[in-house]
Amino acid sequence: MAYNTVLEVHEVFEKTLKMKTQKEKVEFLRSQDKNSLAVRDICQAAHDDRVQFLLPKGPVPYTVCDGSPPSTLLRKHKDLTYFVKKGMGEKMPAYKREGIFIAMLESIHPKDAEIMVNVINKKTPAKGINKTIVQKAWPELGIK
């Protein structure tokens, strides 16, 4: 009996990187959307100009999680609402919002933490996941 394994966000991006054509990447990302809204949300946050972060740009001072992370980006991606304009954290003091972000980074896989640092800096979350691929994978997002 085969089970559909839900991949972690960094695993989805690593598999996507190995694909040769844009069409393969788009189809694979769409197939992952059924298992993980995190992949779609992260791609949108990185490439959609309407998403504006309330966190400082640049490197983030956090301690990389050693060993087995207590959480995953699949669970923690919902916290994105604390870090964006018009989100739940907009009226929160900056130090508290930044503390929540650092705590999130320290509780997830180091590769997923790198992805999140790229996202808040409006860089592609991972190699091979450019704006065109995101637009084709999820045209309903309306990314321009």
N, C-alpha and C positions, 0 to 999 in steps of 0.2 A: 504494500500500500504506500503510495507516494503522498507526502504532506507538502503543502505549500508553505515554504519557510519564508517568514517575513524577514527581509534583509534590513540591517541597520542602514542609516542614511549614507555613511561613508562607503559601505559595501555596494550600494546601488550606484554611486558615482564611480567607484573603481571598476565595476562591470561595464558601465557605460563607456568609460575611457578605452576599454579594450575593443569596442565595436568600431568597425571600419567606416560605415556610411552613416550619414545624417538620418536616413530613413530608419536604420536599425536602432539608433539611439532614441529617436522619437517614439518608436513603437515600444521599446523596452521601458522608457520612462512612463508612458501611458499605462503599461501593464502594471507597473509598481504603484500607480496612483490608487488602484483598488485596495492595495494593502496598506498604503501609507500616505496620509495627507501631508505628512511632514516633508516629504520630498518636494511635492508641489508647492507648499507654502514657502519653503526655503528658496526654491528657484524663483518664485515670484518676488520674494523680499529682496533678493539680490538684483533682479533685472527690471523691476517695475519702478519707474521714476515716481509714481504716486506714493510708494512706500518710503517714508522718511523716518530715519531712526533718531531717537533722542539720546543717543550715546555718543561719547567722544570718538572721533575717527582716529585710526592708527592702531598701534599694538596695544594689547590688553594685558595688564599685569595680573596674571593668575598662575596658580600652581597646577601643573599638569597632573591629572589623576593617574596614580600608580596602581597597578593590580587591576582588580575587577571593579569597574565603575558602578556606583550604587544606582544609577539611573541611565536612561538612554535619551538620545535626541528625539526618538519617536514619541516619547512621553513629554519631554521638556519643550518641544517646539511650540506648544500651546502658550508658553510664557512669552512668545514674541509680542503678544499684545501689550506687555509692560514696557516694551522698548520702542514703540512707534508712536508717531503723532496720531492723535485721535484714538489712542488705545487706552487701556485701563491704567497705565502708569503715567499718563500725561501730567496729572496734577501731583504726582508723587515727587518728593525732593530728589534731585539728581543723585545724591550720594546713595540713597536707598535703591533707586532703579539700577545704578551701576553695581551695587552690592548683589542684587538679585542676578544680574547678568554674570558676574564673576562666579557666584555660587553655582549657577547653571553650568558654566564652562568646567568648573572643577569636579562636577558630578557625572560627567559624560565621557565617553571614549575620547582620547586625545585627537584622533582624526576628525571626529565630529566637532570638537571644540575649535579646531582650525577652520573648519567649514563655517562655523558661526562667526568667527572673527572676520573671515572674508566677506560674509554676507553683510555685516554691519558697516563694513568699509565699502560696500557696493561693488565688490569684486565678484567675479564668477565663483560660485561655491566650490567648484572643482574643475580641473582641466577637462575640456571637451563639452562642457555644459554652458554654451554661450546663449545669448539672447534669442537668436534665431531658432535654436533648438527648443528653447522654453516656449516661444511663441507657437511653434508648430505642435508641440506636445500638448499644450493647454490653450488653444485659441480662445476658449471661453473666458480666460482671465483678462483679455483685452489689453495686454501689454503692448505699448507702442514704442 
